[in-house]
Structures are given as C-alpha cells and as structure tokens.
C-alpha cells in the first residue's frame, strides 16, 4: 500500500516556479512595457535597457530618466491525466481521464528603471521581479494527490481480491480437513472497499524581487561597457489541504478516519487464518495419510497462494500505522525566504545610426531558500525533506546570455533580433532536477518599431522559447512547455518630458505528452496573457 506521505510531496512541489511571465524556467525577461510590445529588446537603446541592454543606455540623452511600469498577468496550467484509479473516485463518474487546472494570477508586477546620464557615464537602477511573479491555485488539487488516495482504495480492493481467493482455497481444503477430522478455520473477511472520495486544494505563491545597480561608460560614440550587481530576495508560500478522505463500502461512504481503526484487527485475523491453513498443509504433508498425486499438487498450489497472501497481509499491517497518521487528511503550510547576489556585465557597439549590436551576461545567482514549515520530521521520501522545517533548498537562478542586433533601414523604422541562453544545467537545484533536462533553455526573438509620427510609435514582435524537456523532468507539480509568444503596443509622447506606453503580450504553448504505460499518461499545457501600462519621464 502506497505511503500516504506522498501527499506531502504533491502538496509542496505543485507551485514551485509559479512564473506567469516570459523567460527561462526560473527567469523572467519581461521587465517593462517596451518588452510587452516588442520582446526583441536586446540591442534596443531606451530606458528599458537598464534591464535588457544596460550598456546601450549611456547613448540616451543627458539627464535623469525615470521609467514606471505595471503589468497584470493571467495564466492557466492544465494537466489532462489518464489513470484507471480515477474510475474509483466518486466525483469522476467512472471516467479514467480527468483534467486538473491551475489558475495563476499576478495582479501587480511592478518595475522601475532609473538612469542618470552625465558625460560619458550612465548610472542606473532597476527594481523588478526577475523570478516568480504570481500565485497559482489548483482548486481541485492535482492528479498526484488523487492517485495516492485512489491507490489506497485500489490496494484495499486488491486485499479483498486476495481474501476471496484464499476463501476459495478454504473450500478446496475443506474435504482434507474433514478427512483428518480437523476443524477448518473461519472464512477470511473482506474490507468491502469499492472506491474513494476526497477534497483537495493547493495554492503556491512565489516572488523574486530584484534590485540591480550599475553603471555604463562609453569609450566613444560607438562603444560602451556596463558593470553592475543584481540582488535577489526570494519569498514564497505554499499551502495545501487534503480533506474529507472517504472510502466507499457496501454500506456507503465512510470517513477514512472511521474506517481505518477496524482494519488492523481484521488484517491480523485474516493473517491468522492464512497461518492456520499453512500449518495444516505442513502437518498434512508430513503425515502418513495417503494422498493422491492430484491432492498433493492441490496442496502445493494452495501452499504457494497462502504464502503469497500471508506476505501481502503482513505487509499491509506494517503500513497501517503510517496511514493512521494521515487518517484525518493533510494540512500543510511552508514559507521560504532567501537572498542572493550576482554580477551583470554588458557591451554595446553602435557602428552607425543604422546598426546597433549588444550583449549582456547575468552571472548565476546562488539561492538558498530557508524553510519555515509545518513539516518538522524527517521522511524516508527525499522530496518531502525538501520542505522540512529549517531545511535549506538550492534554487539558483541560472546564468543568462543575451545578444541582439538592431537595424534601421530608414529613420522611422527599427528592426530587432535577439537570442537568449539560460544555463539551467549549470545551476544548483534541489535534487539535481536540472540534470534531468536534455539541454539548456534558449529563446529567439524578432520585432520591429515604427515612428508613425513624432509623437506616436507602434511596435510588435515575437519570441520562440525552447526547453530541454524530458519525461523524467516533467510532472504535474511543476512544469514548463515550449512556446511561441507575440506582443504589440505603442508609445505616445505626451510632452517633451513624458511618454505614455501600453502593451499586450500573449504566449501560445505546445502540449507535452508523457506516456507512462498504456493506461497511464499526462498531457501538459498552459495559457498566458500579460497586459501592461507605464510611462517614461525625462528630467
């Protein structure tokens, strides 16, 4: 019988990396409205470059530049699971396929960019959310929750099947008991389990607040460099509740906590019956009573089945103490916090007014999340220990390389292209899960801007994101899916000192299908929409 502690594993992992934004597995790249309206910003020269192209910001006009951005992101995560255990669930009406949907809302994703350009220098500050950025809620839990409860019911049903077979052996042995004038033991009782019912819920919230400070220096009108530091503060909370676990019997649904107390005594009684049968067979085999070949073969078959049955019954007894601990369900709360810091460097090369090339490298940020949790004892299941109270969890934000190019064929039009590489496999994640990836994540983007008038600029762009996904990496508790994204929006120059901007960004996700067996499979996908408004102020 499966250890119900697995419920805790599902609870804790379900919303890790609850990112509702663009970027790598743990990295957000949409830090401004300019990104929403054109995700290809790696070689663009603008105030949003404080994040995307910090070396290029020094080519902006002299003075103080302030950028204020607000984004709202809405995401869904859908796992369509197929498992024969679901047919035993009261709410599933016999269906073996069930859809689990999580809704992730990030109502306020703020970011602020500041740049003060003086002479050949640019001093910069960025406040943003470069990781996480929302809360994901699964109102009906996850498939990994339900399969554990379904497996409990299934195991009890298997025990009942074993009891039925052993009772059939009792009928077979009855003539031999009569032959030896011995009294046969009573029948083995069944649990009468026919299915299950349960309620489950989980919610995870994760934010990585980032502060980046640095400065850029231009050696000439064509070349500049940047150096800075990024400070990340991680804050996450995970809540889950698995309640109202019930077992369906011939007399209706019974609370698991009420059903379980009578099970150990019944299991002991059944095991005693199996032992009595085995002892009888052993005495009969060593006796002088003449037995025919068919009878001896019959005894040998009965002995084999009784031995297997006794082992099953004994194993079930050993697991009942663990089940009793969770007979009232599971309530879990875990808070995590951490602090990390890493360098950021960049270069920009502007050979003419028609071309610009840039690159940025963010070093790996070492993140060690510290747990405050209701799980305070060690478990034989390693994944549970990840969220044990006081545990330190490795969750590095990977290093990232971004390169880009900009071409302006005519003055009002700018064409952009870029490439991102996230070095996931070089990061340190709990349980070495990054090593389950087939390759590092990467993105390719392209876009265009058009100054329709001196005041109005419109833009649009697209991005392709690819992860090194494998069946071993994917699970319903935390998953990403390859995608295509597009964004569009505008800037409007309200005055010589103020620009208003708005953008919309949508991601189209692939389906990732994982087949575990002919009857067990999962299909993963997402939706993602981001809307943002902001303004730039030049002083």
C-alpha positions as CSV (number, residue, x, y, z in Angstrom):
1,X,0.0,0.0,0.0
2,X,1.4,3.4,-1.1
3,X,2.8,5.6,1.7
4,X,0.3,8.4,2.0
5,X,3.2,10.8,2.8
6,X,3.4,11.1,-0.9
7,X,0.5,13.6,-0.5
8,X,3.0,15.9,1.1
9,X,5.3,15.7,-1.9
10,X,2.4,16.7,-4.2
11,X,1.4,19.5,-1.9
12,X,4.8,21.1,-1.7
13,X,6.0,20.9,-5.3
14,X,2.8,21.9,-7.1
15,X,3.6,25.6,-7.4
16,X,7.3,25.7,-7.5
17,X,8.3,28.2,-10.2
18,X,4.8,29.7,-10.4
19,X,6.1,32.1,-13.1
20,X,3.4,33.9,-15.1
21,X,5.9,35.6,-17.4
22,X,8.3,35.1,-20.3
23,X,11.8,33.8,-20.0
24,X,13.6,30.6,-18.8
25,X,12.5,28.1,-16.3
26,X,13.3,30.4,-13.3
27,X,14.0,33.7,-15.1
28,X,11.6,36.4,-16.1
29,X,12.6,38.7,-19.0
30,X,9.6,40.9,-19.4
31,X,10.6,43.7,-17.1
32,X,9.0,46.6,-19.0
33,X,6.1,47.6,-21.2
34,X,8.6,48.0,-24.0
35,X,9.2,44.2,-23.8
36,X,5.4,43.5,-24.0
37,X,5.0,45.5,-27.2
38,X,8.2,44.0,-28.7
39,X,10.1,41.2,-26.9
40,X,13.1,41.8,-29.0
41,X,14.9,44.5,-26.9
42,X,18.4,43.1,-26.5
43,X,20.0,45.7,-28.8
44,X,17.4,48.5,-28.5
45,X,18.5,51.8,-27.0
46,X,16.0,53.0,-24.5
47,X,15.3,53.3,-20.8
48,X,14.1,49.7,-20.6
49,X,17.7,48.9,-21.5
50,X,18.5,49.3,-17.8
51,X,17.5,45.6,-17.8
52,X,17.7,44.4,-21.4
53,X,20.7,46.4,-22.7
54,X,22.3,48.4,-19.9
55,X,25.5,49.2,-21.9
56,X,23.3,51.0,-24.5
57,X,21.5,53.3,-22.1
58,X,24.6,55.5,-22.0
59,X,23.8,56.6,-25.6
60,X,20.5,58.2,-24.4
61,X,20.3,62.0,-23.9
62,X,21.9,63.6,-20.8
63,X,19.9,63.9,-17.6
64,X,17.7,61.9,-15.4
65,X,15.3,59.3,-16.9
66,X,12.6,57.5,-14.9
67,X,10.5,54.6,-16.1
68,X,7.4,53.3,-14.3
69,X,5.8,50.0,-15.4
70,X,2.8,48.0,-14.2
71,X,1.8,44.6,-15.6
72,X,-1.0,42.2,-15.0
73,X,-0.5,38.6,-15.9
74,X,-3.1,35.8,-16.1
75,X,-2.0,32.2,-16.7
76,X,-3.6,28.8,-16.6
77,X,-1.9,25.4,-16.2
78,X,-3.8,22.4,-17.4
79,X,-2.8,18.8,-16.9
80,X,-5.0,16.2,-18.6
81,X,-4.3,12.9,-16.8
82,X,-5.4,9.4,-17.6
83,X,-5.2,6.7,-14.9
84,X,-7.5,3.8,-14.2
85,X,-7.6,4.7,-10.5
86,X,-9.7,7.8,-11.3
87,X,-12.6,5.5,-12.2
88,X,-12.9,4.7,-8.4
89,X,-13.4,8.3,-7.5
90,X,-16.9,9.5,-6.5
91,X,-16.6,12.7,-8.5
92,X,-15.2,11.1,-11.6
93,X,-18.4,9.1,-12.5
94,X,-16.3,6.1,-13.8
95,X,-14.1,8.2,-16.1
96,X,-10.4,7.3,-16.2
97,X,-9.4,10.7,-17.7
98,X,-9.5,13.9,-15.6
99,X,-8.5,17.5,-16.2
100,X,-6.7,19.5,-13.4
101,X,-6.5,23.2,-14.0
102,X,-4.5,25.7,-12.0
103,X,-5.0,29.5,-12.3
104,X,-2.1,31.8,-11.8
105,X,-2.8,35.5,-11.3
106,X,-0.2,38.2,-10.9
107,X,-2.3,41.4,-10.5
108,X,0.7,43.7,-9.9
109,X,4.1,43.1,-11.4
110,X,5.9,46.4,-11.0
111,X,9.2,47.6,-12.3
112,X,11.1,50.8,-12.1
113,X,14.1,51.9,-14.2
114,X,16.2,54.9,-13.4
115,X,19.2,56.2,-15.4
116,X,21.2,59.3,-14.8
117,X,23.4,60.1,-17.8
118,X,26.3,62.6,-17.2
119,X,29.1,63.0,-19.7
120,X,30.4,59.6,-20.7
121,X,28.8,57.9,-17.8
122,X,25.3,56.4,-17.1
123,X,24.4,55.4,-13.5
124,X,21.5,53.0,-13.4
125,X,19.0,51.4,-11.0
126,X,16.4,48.7,-11.7
127,X,13.7,47.4,-9.4
128,X,11.7,44.4,-10.8
129,X,10.5,40.8,-10.4
130,X,13.1,38.7,-12.3
131,X,11.7,35.4,-11.0
132,X,8.3,34.0,-10.0
133,X,5.7,36.7,-10.0
134,X,2.4,35.3,-9.0
135,X,0.2,32.8,-7.2
136,X,-1.0,29.5,-8.7
137,X,-4.2,27.9,-7.3
138,X,-5.5,24.4,-8.1
139,X,-9.0,24.4,-6.6
140,X,-9.3,20.6,-7.1
141,X,-5.8,19.7,-6.3
142,X,-3.6,17.7,-8.6
143,X,-3.5,14.2,-10.2
144,X,-0.6,13.3,-7.9
145,X,-2.9,14.0,-4.9
146,X,-5.7,11.9,-6.2
147,X,-3.8,8.9,-7.5
148,X,-2.4,8.4,-4.0
149,X,-5.8,8.3,-2.4
150,X,-7.1,6.2,-5.3
151,X,-4.1,3.8,-4.8
152,X,-5.1,3.3,-1.2
153,X,-8.6,2.3,-2.3
154,X,-7.2,0.1,-5.0
155,X,-4.9,-1.7,-2.6
156,X,-7.7,-2.4,-0.2
157,X,-9.7,-3.8,-3.2
158,X,-6.7,-6.0,-4.1
159,X,-6.6,-7.3,-0.5
160,X,-10.3,-8.1,-0.9
161,X,-9.4,-10.0,-4.0
162,X,-6.7,-11.9,-2.2
163,X,-9.2,-12.7,0.6
164,X,-11.7,-14.0,-1.9
165,X,-9.1,-16.3,-3.5
166,X,-8.0,-17.6,-0.1
167,X,-11.6,-18.3,0.8
168,X,-11.8,-20.3,-2.4
169,X,-8.8,-22.3,-1.1
170,X,-10.6,-22.9,2.1
171,X,-13.4,-24.6,0.1
172,X,-10.8,-26.6,-1.7
173,X,-9.2,-27.7,1.6
174,X,-12.5,-28.5,3.3
175,X,-12.5,-32.2,2.3
176,X,-9.0,-32.7,3.6
177,X,-9.9,-31.1,6.9
178,X,-12.8,-33.5,7.1
179,X,-10.5,-36.4,6.2
180,X,-8.2,-35.6,9.1
181,X,-11.1,-34.9,11.4
182,X,-9.8,-31.3,12.0
183,X,-11.8,-28.2,12.2
184,X,-11.2,-25.7,9.4
185,X,-10.6,-22.0,10.4
186,X,-13.3,-19.4,9.7
187,X,-13.6,-17.5,6.4
188,X,-11.3,-14.6,5.7
189,X,-13.2,-11.3,5.9
190,X,-13.1,-8.7,3.2
191,X,-13.0,-4.9,3.7
192,X,-15.7,-4.3,1.1
193,X,-13.9,-1.3,-0.4
194,X,-15.3,-0.2,-3.8
195,X,-13.9,3.3,-4.3
196,X,-13.0,6.6,-2.7
197,X,-13.9,10.3,-2.3
198,X,-11.8,13.3,-1.3
199,X,-11.4,17.1,-1.4
200,X,-8.1,18.7,-2.2
201,X,-6.7,22.2,-2.7
202,X,-3.3,23.8,-3.2
203,X,-2.0,27.3,-3.7
204,X,1.6,28.4,-4.2
205,X,2.9,32.0,-4.3
206,X,6.4,32.9,-5.4
207,X,8.2,36.2,-6.0
208,X,11.8,37.0,-6.5
209,X,12.2,40.8,-6.0
210,X,15.3,42.1,-7.8
211,X,17.4,45.3,-7.4
212,X,20.1,45.9,-9.9
213,X,22.5,48.8,-9.7
214,X,25.4,49.6,-12.1
215,X,27.0,52.0,-14.4
216,X,27.9,52.2,-18.1
217,X,30.8,54.0,-19.7
218,X,31.1,55.0,-23.4
219,X,34.6,55.0,-24.7
220,X,33.4,56.6,-27.9
221,X,30.2,57.3,-29.7
222,X,30.3,53.8,-31.0
223,X,31.3,51.6,-28.0
224,X,30.3,51.2,-24.4
225,X,30.5,48.8,-21.5
226,X,28.5,48.1,-18.4
227,X,29.1,46.5,-15.0
228,X,26.6,46.0,-12.1
229,X,25.3,43.9,-9.3
230,X,21.9,42.2,-9.0
231,X,20.4,41.5,-5.6
232,X,17.5,38.9,-5.4
233,X,15.2,38.4,-2.5
234,X,13.1,35.3,-2.7
235,X,9.8,35.0,-0.9
236,X,7.4,32.0,-1.4
237,X,4.4,30.4,0.4
238,X,2.8,27.1,-0.3
239,X,-0.5,26.0,1.2
240,X,-2.4,22.7,0.7
241,X,-5.3,20.8,2.2
242,X,-6.4,17.3,1.5
243,X,-9.5,16.6,3.4
244,X,-12.7,14.5,3.6
245,X,-11.0,11.3,2.5
246,X,-13.7,8.7,2.4
247,X,-13.8,5.0,1.5
248,X,-16.8,3.6,-0.4
249,X,-18.1,0.4,1.0
250,X,-21.3,-1.7,0.5
251,X,-22.9,0.5,3.2
252,X,-22.0,3.8,1.5
253,X,-19.1,6.2,2.0
254,X,-17.2,6.0,5.3
255,X,-14.7,8.6,6.6
256,X,-11.2,7.2,6.3
257,X,-10.6,8.0,9.9
258,X,-13.6,5.9,11.0
259,X,-12.9,3.1,8.5
260,X,-9.2,2.7,9.5
261,X,-9.4,1.7,13.2
262,X,-11.1,-1.6,12.5
263,X,-8.7,-2.6,9.7
264,X,-5.6,-3.7,11.8
265,X,-7.7,-6.2,13.8
266,X,-9.3,-7.6,10.6
267,X,-5.9,-7.8,8.9
268,X,-4.5,-9.7,12.0
269,X,-7.5,-12.1,11.9
270,X,-7.1,-12.7,8.2
271,X,-3.3,-13.4,8.6
272,X,-4.1,-15.8,11.5
273,X,-6.4,-17.7,9.2
274,X,-3.8,-17.9,6.5
275,X,-1.2,-19.2,9.0
276,X,-3.6,-21.9,10.3
277,X,-4.1,-23.1,6.7
278,X,-0.4,-23.2,6.1
279,X,0.2,-25.1,9.4
280,X,-2.5,-27.6,8.4
281,X,-0.9,-28.2,5.0
282,X,2.6,-28.7,6.5
283,X,1.2,-31.2,9.0
284,X,-0.7,-33.0,6.3
285,X,2.4,-33.2,4.1
286,X,4.4,-34.8,6.9
287,X,1.7,-37.1,8.0
288,X,1.2,-40.8,7.0
289,X,-2.2,-40.1,5.4
290,X,-2.0,-41.4,1.9
291,X,-2.6,-38.6,-0.7
292,X,-3.1,-38.9,-4.4
293,X,-1.0,-37.0,-6.9
294,X,-3.8,-34.6,-7.6
295,X,-4.3,-33.9,-3.9
296,X,-0.5,-33.3,-3.4
297,X,-0.5,-30.9,-6.4
298,X,-3.5,-29.2,-5.0
299,X,-1.8,-28.8,-1.6
300,X,1.3,-27.4,-3.3
301,X,-0.7,-24.8,-5.2
302,X,-2.6,-23.8,-2.0
303,X,0.6,-23.5,-0.1
304,X,2.1,-21.2,-2.7
305,X,-1.0,-18.9,-2.8
306,X,-1.3,-18.9,1.0
307,X,2.3,-17.9,1.4
308,X,1.9,-15.0,-1.1
309,X,-1.3,-14.0,0.6
310,X,0.2,-14.0,4.1
311,X,3.1,-11.8,2.8
312,X,0.6,-9.3,1.4
313,X,-1.5,-9.3,4.6
314,X,1.6,-8.9,6.8
315,X,2.9,-6.0,4.6
316,X,-0.4,-4.3,4.8
317,X,-0.3,-4.5,8.6
318,X,3.0,-2.8,8.7
319,X,1.7,0.2,6.7
320,X,-1.4,0.8,8.7
321,X,0.4,2.8,11.4
322,X,1.6,5.3,8.7
323,X,-1.9,5.5,7.2
324,X,-3.4,6.2,10.7
325,X,-1.2,9.3,11.0
326,X,-2.9,10.8,8.0
327,X,-6.4,9.5,8.5
328,X,-7.8,13.0,9.0
329,X,-6.2,14.3,5.8
330,X,-3.2,16.7,5.3
331,X,-2.9,20.4,6.2
332,X,0.4,22.0,5.1
333,X,2.0,25.4,5.2
334,X,5.5,26.3,4.1
335,X,7.2,29.7,3.9
336,X,10.5,30.2,2.1
337,X,12.9,33.1,2.0
338,X,16.3,33.7,0.6
339,X,18.8,36.4,-0.6
340,X,21.3,36.1,-3.4
341,X,23.6,38.5,-5.3
342,X,25.4,38.2,-8.7
343,X,27.3,40.4,-11.2
344,X,25.9,41.6,-14.5
345,X,28.1,42.8,-17.4
346,X,27.2,44.2,-20.8
347,X,28.6,45.7,-24.0
348,X,27.1,47.8,-26.8
349,X,28.6,48.6,-30.2
350,X,27.0,51.2,-32.4
351,X,28.9,51.5,-35.7
352,X,26.3,53.9,-37.2
353,X,22.9,55.3,-36.8
354,X,21.6,52.3,-38.8
355,X,23.0,49.5,-36.7
356,X,23.5,48.5,-33.1
357,X,24.8,45.4,-31.5
358,X,24.7,44.5,-27.8
359,X,25.3,41.6,-25.4
360,X,24.6,41.1,-21.7
361,X,25.7,38.3,-19.3
362,X,24.0,37.7,-16.0
363,X,26.0,35.5,-13.7
364,X,24.4,32.7,-11.8
365,X,22.6,33.9,-8.6
366,X,23.1,31.4,-5.8
367,X,19.7,31.0,-4.0
368,X,19.4,29.0,-0.8
369,X,15.8,29.1,0.3
370,X,15.2,28.6,4.1
371,X,12.0,26.8,5.1
372,X,9.5,27.6,7.9
373,X,7.2,24.7,7.6
374,X,4.6,22.5,9.4
375,X,6.6,19.5,8.2
376,X,9.1,19.1,11.0
377,X,10.2,15.5,10.9
378,X,12.5,13.7,8.5
379,X,10.9,11.4,6.0
380,X,12.0,8.4,4.1
381,X,10.8,10.2,1.0
382,X,13.5,12.6,-0.1
383,X,11.1,15.1,-1.8
384,X,9.3,15.7,1.5
385,X,12.5,16.7,3.1
386,X,12.9,19.5,0.6
387,X,10.2,21.3,2.6
388,X,11.0,20.2,6.1
389,X,11.2,23.0,8.7
390,X,14.6,24.5,8.8
391,X,15.8,22.8,5.6
392,X,17.9,24.8,3.1
393,X,16.8,24.4,-0.5
394,X,19.1,25.1,-3.5
395,X,17.2,27.0,-6.2
396,X,19.7,29.0,-8.1
397,X,18.7,31.5,-10.8
398,X,20.7,30.3,-13.8
399,X,23.2,32.4,-15.6
400,X,21.9,34.1,-18.8
401,X,23.5,35.3,-22.0
402,X,21.6,37.7,-24.2
403,X,22.8,39.0,-27.6
404,X,20.9,41.2,-30.0
405,X,21.1,43.3,-33.1
406,X,19.2,46.4,-34.4
407,X,18.9,47.6,-38.0
408,X,17.2,50.8,-39.0
409,X,16.8,50.7,-42.8
410,X,15.0,54.1,-42.8
411,X,14.9,56.6,-39.9
412,X,11.4,55.9,-38.6
413,X,11.8,52.1,-38.6
414,X,13.9,49.8,-36.4
415,X,14.2,46.0,-36.9
416,X,15.3,43.9,-34.0
417,X,16.5,40.4,-33.4
418,X,17.9,38.6,-30.3
419,X,18.9,35.4,-28.7
420,X,18.8,34.2,-25.0
421,X,20.6,31.3,-23.5
422,X,19.7,30.2,-19.9
423,X,22.4,27.9,-18.4
424,X,20.0,25.7,-16.4
425,X,22.2,22.7,-16.3
426,X,25.0,24.7,-14.5
427,X,22.7,25.9,-11.8
428,X,22.2,24.1,-8.5
429,X,18.6,22.9,-7.8
430,X,17.3,20.7,-5.1
431,X,17.6,17.0,-6.0
432,X,19.7,17.8,-9.1
433,X,16.5,18.2,-11.1
434,X,18.3,20.4,-13.6
435,X,20.3,17.4,-14.7
436,X,17.1,15.8,-15.9
437,X,16.9,18.4,-18.7
438,X,18.1,17.4,-22.1
439,X,19.7,20.8,-22.8
440,X,19.8,24.4,-21.6
441,X,16.8,26.6,-22.3
442,X,17.0,29.2,-25.1
443,X,14.9,31.9,-26.8
444,X,15.0,33.5,-30.3
445,X,13.1,36.8,-30.8
446,X,12.5,39.4,-33.5
447,X,10.4,42.6,-33.8
448,X,10.0,46.0,-35.3
449,X,9.2,49.6,-34.3
450,X,7.8,52.3,-36.4
451,X,7.6,56.0,-35.6
452,X,4.3,56.8,-37.3
453,X,4.6,60.5,-36.2
454,X,6.9,62.5,-34.0
455,X,4.6,61.5,-31.0
456,X,3.3,58.0,-31.8
457,X,5.4,54.8,-32.1
458,X,3.9,51.4,-32.7
459,X,5.7,48.1,-32.3
460,X,5.3,44.4,-32.5
461,X,7.4,41.3,-32.0
462,X,7.6,37.6,-31.4
463,X,9.6,35.1,-29.5
464,X,10.2,31.3,-29.5
465,X,11.1,29.6,-26.3
466,X,12.6,26.1,-26.1
467,X,13.4,24.0,-23.0
468,X,15.3,20.7,-22.8
469,X,12.2,18.8,-21.5
470,X,12.3,15.1,-20.8
471,X,9.7,12.7,-19.4
472,X,11.8,12.4,-16.2
473,X,11.7,16.2,-15.7
474,X,8.0,16.8,-16.3
475,X,5.5,16.3,-13.6
476,X,2.1,18.0,-12.7
477,X,3.7,19.6,-9.6
478,X,6.0,21.9,-11.6
479,X,6.3,22.1,-15.4
480,X,7.1,24.3,-18.3
481,X,6.2,23.8,-22.0
482,X,7.8,25.0,-25.2
483,X,6.0,28.1,-26.6
484,X,5.7,30.9,-29.1
485,X,4.9,34.4,-27.9
486,X,3.9,37.7,-29.5
487,X,3.5,41.2,-28.3
488,X,2.3,44.6,-29.6
489,X,1.8,48.1,-28.3
490,X,2.6,51.7,-28.6
491,X,4.4,54.7,-27.1
492,X,2.8,58.1,-27.1
493,X,4.8,61.3,-26.4
494,X,2.5,63.3,-24.2
495,X,5.1,66.1,-23.9
496,X,8.8,66.7,-24.3
497,X,9.3,65.1,-20.9
498,X,6.6,62.4,-20.6
499,X,5.9,59.3,-22.8
500,X,2.9,57.0,-22.1
501,X,3.0,53.4,-23.2
502,X,0.9,50.3,-23.3
503,X,1.4,46.7,-24.4
504,X,-0.2,43.3,-24.7
505,X,1.7,40.0,-24.7
506,X,0.4,36.5,-25.3
507,X,2.0,33.1,-25.3
508,X,0.9,30.1,-27.2
509,X,2.0,26.8,-25.6
510,X,2.7,23.4,-27.1
511,X,1.3,20.3,-25.5
512,X,3.8,17.9,-23.9
513,X,2.5,14.3,-23.7
514,X,4.1,11.9,-21.3
515,X,3.1,8.2,-21.5
516,X,4.0,6.1,-18.5
517,X,2.1,3.0,-19.6
518,X,-0.8,2.0,-22.0
519,X,-3.3,3.1,-19.3
520,X,-1.4,6.0,-17.5
521,X,-0.5,9.2,-19.3
522,X,-0.4,13.0,-18.8
523,X,-0.7,15.9,-21.2
524,X,0.7,19.3,-20.1
525,X,-0.1,22.8,-21.4
526,X,-0.6,26.4,-20.4
527,X,-2.1,29.7,-21.4
528,X,-0.6,33.1,-20.6
529,X,-1.7,36.7,-21.2
530,X,0.0,39.9,-19.9
531,X,-1.3,43.5,-20.1
532,X,0.8,46.5,-19.1
533,X,0.9,50.3,-19.0
534,X,3.6,52.6,-18.0
535,X,5.4,55.9,-18.6
536,X,8.9,57.4,-19.1
537,X,9.8,60.7,-17.6
538,X,12.8,62.7,-18.7
539,X,14.2,65.4,-16.5
